[in-house]
């Protein structure tokens, strides 16, 4: 990343960090910033999350691994990552009306991971998120092998986990990512 880009991203992340201390009450920005500056590739991934509308923020810290957990904290699934089917196999299986891409490959290109069901439920403790949209989540291999994929949303004060054909895509469904730094 260019120096100016890095400075702008760090400023944005700091403002979000300070505005949402309830997500990480025991964490210190100076420690996190030092770690971010030392990991340029992770900064690039965070910038990709930011540019696609994810509004990444820290929601956890693992003392044992010395890793901060960043997650997309936009109110709805990131606008720049919607209308995607689940993975390349699903994309290739579509005969007509193919989406532009798939969630797994976009996440990999960004250097992030789709949230697991557990990650999604953890995120909702800081929410609510996805009250009008839905987000693909990491799908267990046995479900995927049968052609399905999982997604979540938050309605009526509850997290709902659903299934759909992996090749489906909708304007209101995208994916949320996570990144350990």
Secondary structure, 3 states (H helix, E strand, C coil): CCHHHHHHHHHHHHHHHHHCHHHCCCCCHHHHHHHHHHCHHHHHHHHHHHHCCCCEEEEEEECCCCEEEEEECCCCCCHHHCCCECCHHHHHHCCCCCCCCEHHHHHHHHCCEECCHHHHHHHHCCCCCCCCCEEEECCCHHHHHCCEEEEEEEECCEEEEEEEECCCCCCCEEECEEEEC
